[in-house]
Amino acid sequence: MGPILKALGDQAVLAYLPDEASAVGFAAAVRAAGFPWLLEVVPAYACVGVFFDPEQIRLAGVREALAKVRPAAAPTGGKTHIIPCCYDLQLDLERVAEHTGLPADQIIEKHTAHEYKVYAIGFCPGFPYLGYLPPELTGVPRLPSPRLRVEPGSVGLTGRQTGLYPLARPGGWNLIGRTPLTLVDVADNYFPLRVGDRVRFRRIDRPEYERLTGERLPT
């Protein structure tokens, strides 16, 4: 059974797959097909956005071509990034503790013991949606009112996901720490985290946070 295809405006198609692995495999298969009209392929969770050049092909032609694509085996590649996080620079550990019934140290222990996959990039340039949280940390709702500014490097969680704010933005996730690393530089085209990459957090103290401030992940 092929993907469910729906138009996304007049220059893109959204393909819905059964699960995240199928979506990554479908995106890889579309790229490998080498369609001359293809502009961009953007996987996110269990769907894939396929952007095309409307001067080369009509929407109906894209749908016909994509209906014949079958997901490849999900790529096993992708980089593993170890991201230092200072959990002393938190704002919402108490709130997370209240919802999970766990003390702060156990929350941090479980957050750092888990490996996360980058399932999507969005919201702002380079913001990685990381999944999935260990069961003990899931279900914490967003803040009742978003903060008007969340500092760059802030590490947050909500629902089944954790993530990082690479740039200063408003935000409503529960902030449990902050990384000192620079995770995005738009002017320098620096976006080290990609869909399919894996992320682990490493607990650091404030002196190490100060020492590492401004450093970058290897690309």
C-alpha positions in Angstrom: 0.0 0.0 0.0 1.4 3.4 -1.0 1.3 6.6 1.0 -1.7 8.8 1.4 -1.1 11.9 -0.8 -2.6 15.3 -0.2 -1.9 18.6 -1.9 -0.1 21.2 0.1 -0.9 24.3 -2.0 0.0 24.2 -5.6 3.8 23.4 -5.3 3.9 20.6 -2.8 2.4 17.3 -1.8 2.2 15.8 1.7 2.7 12.1 1.9 1.3 10.3 5.0 3.1 7.1 6.0 2.2 4.5 8.6 5.1 5.4 11.0 8.2 7.5 11.3 10.6 4.8 9.9 8.4 4.5 6.8 8.4 8.3 6.4 12.3 8.4 6.5 12.4 5.5 4.0 9.9 7.1 1.7 11.9 10.4 1.8 15.1 8.5 0.9 13.3 6.7 -2.0 12.0 10.0 -3.4 15.4 11.6 -3.3 16.9 8.5 -5.0 14.4 8.5 -7.8 16.0 11.6 -9.2 12.8 13.3 -10.4 13.9 16.4 -12.4 11.1 18.5 -11.0 11.9 17.8 -7.4 13.0 20.8 -5.3 13.0 19.5 -1.7 12.0 16.6 0.5 11.2 17.3 4.1 10.3 14.4 6.4 8.6 15.1 9.7 7.4 12.3 12.0 5.1 10.1 9.8 4.7 12.4 6.9 6.9 13.8 4.1 6.6 17.1 2.3 7.6 16.9 -1.4 8.1 20.3 -3.0 8.2 20.5 -6.8 8.7 22.9 -9.7 5.3 23.8 -11.1 6.9 24.9 -14.3 8.0 21.4 -15.0 5.1 19.3 -13.8 1.5 19.6 -12.7 0.2 18.5 -9.3 -1.5 15.4 -10.9 1.7 14.3 -12.4 3.5 14.5 -9.1 0.8 12.5 -7.3 1.0 9.9 -10.0 4.8 9.6 -9.7 4.8 9.5 -5.9 2.1 6.9 -5.8 4.6 4.5 -7.5 7.4 5.2 -4.9 7.8 2.6 -2.2 9.7 3.3 1.0 13.2 2.1 1.0 14.6 0.6 4.2 15.0 3.5 6.7 18.6 4.7 6.6 20.6 3.6 9.6 23.0 6.5 9.2 22.7 9.9 10.8 25.0 11.4 13.3 24.9 10.9 17.1 25.3 14.2 18.9 26.3 14.5 22.6 24.9 17.8 23.8 26.0 19.2 27.2 23.2 20.5 29.3 23.3 22.5 32.6 20.2 21.5 34.5 21.0 24.1 37.1 19.8 26.7 34.5 16.2 25.4 34.6 12.9 27.2 35.2 10.4 24.4 35.3 11.8 21.3 37.0 9.5 21.8 39.9 6.5 21.8 37.5 7.8 18.6 35.8 8.3 17.0 39.2 4.8 17.8 40.2 3.4 16.2 37.1 5.6 13.1 37.0 5.9 12.5 40.8 9.7 12.3 40.4 12.3 14.3 42.2 14.5 16.6 40.1 17.6 14.4 40.2 15.6 11.4 38.9 14.1 13.6 36.1 17.6 14.6 35.1 18.9 11.1 35.3 16.2 9.7 33.1 16.5 12.6 30.6 20.2 12.0 30.2 20.0 8.2 30.1 17.8 8.2 27.0 18.8 8.5 23.3 16.5 10.6 21.2 15.9 10.8 17.4 15.4 14.0 15.5 12.0 13.5 14.0 11.4 17.0 12.6 13.0 20.4 12.3 10.6 23.3 12.6 9.0 26.1 14.6 12.1 28.3 14.1 15.3 27.6 12.2 17.1 24.5 13.5 14.6 23.7 16.3 14.8 19.9 16.7 11.8 17.9 17.8 13.3 14.9 19.7 11.5 11.8 20.5 10.5 10.0 22.4 10.8 10.7 26.1 11.0 7.7 28.5 7.5 6.9 29.8 8.2 8.3 33.3 8.7 11.8 31.8 5.8 11.8 29.3 2.5 13.7 29.7 3.7 17.0 31.1 1.6 19.7 29.4 2.8 23.0 28.0 2.8 26.0 30.2 -0.6 27.6 30.6 0.8 30.8 29.0 3.9 30.8 26.7 6.9 32.8 27.8 7.5 35.8 25.6 11.2 34.9 25.4 13.0 31.7 25.8 16.8 32.0 25.9 18.9 30.3 23.1 20.1 26.8 24.2 17.2 26.2 26.5 16.2 22.5 26.7 12.5 21.8 27.2 10.0 19.0 27.2 6.3 18.5 26.8 4.0 15.6 26.0 6.3 12.8 24.5 8.9 15.1 23.2 12.0 17.0 24.3 13.8 19.7 22.3 16.2 22.7 22.2 15.5 26.3 21.4 18.5 27.3 19.2 17.4 30.9 19.0 15.6 33.3 21.3 11.8 32.8 20.7 8.6 32.8 22.6 7.8 29.3 23.9 5.6 27.2 26.1 7.6 24.1 26.8 8.8 23.2 30.3 12.4 24.3 30.5 14.6 21.9 32.4 18.1 23.1 31.5 20.3 24.9 28.9 23.1 24.0 26.6 26.0 26.4 26.2 26.5 25.4 22.5 25.6 27.4 19.5 23.2 25.2 17.6 22.2 27.5 14.7 24.0 30.3 12.8 21.7 31.3 9.9 24.2 33.7 8.4 26.8 31.0 8.3 24.3 28.3 7.1 25.2 26.3 10.2 22.5 23.7 11.1 24.2 20.7 12.6 21.1 18.8 13.6 19.2 16.9 10.8 16.2 14.7 10.7 17.3 11.1 11.4 20.2 12.2 13.7 20.3 11.0 17.3 20.9 13.1 20.4 22.0 12.3 23.9 22.3 14.9 26.7 25.2 15.1 29.1 24.8 16.8 32.4 27.3 19.6 33.2 27.8 22.1 35.9 27.9 25.9 35.7 31.7 26.2 35.3 31.7 23.8 32.4 28.7 25.7 31.0 30.8 28.9 31.0 33.8 27.2 29.5 31.8 25.7 26.6 29.7 28.8 25.9 29.6 29.5 22.1 31.2 26.3 21.0 29.7 24.3 18.1 28.8 20.7 17.4 31.1 19.1 14.8 29.5 19.0 11.4 
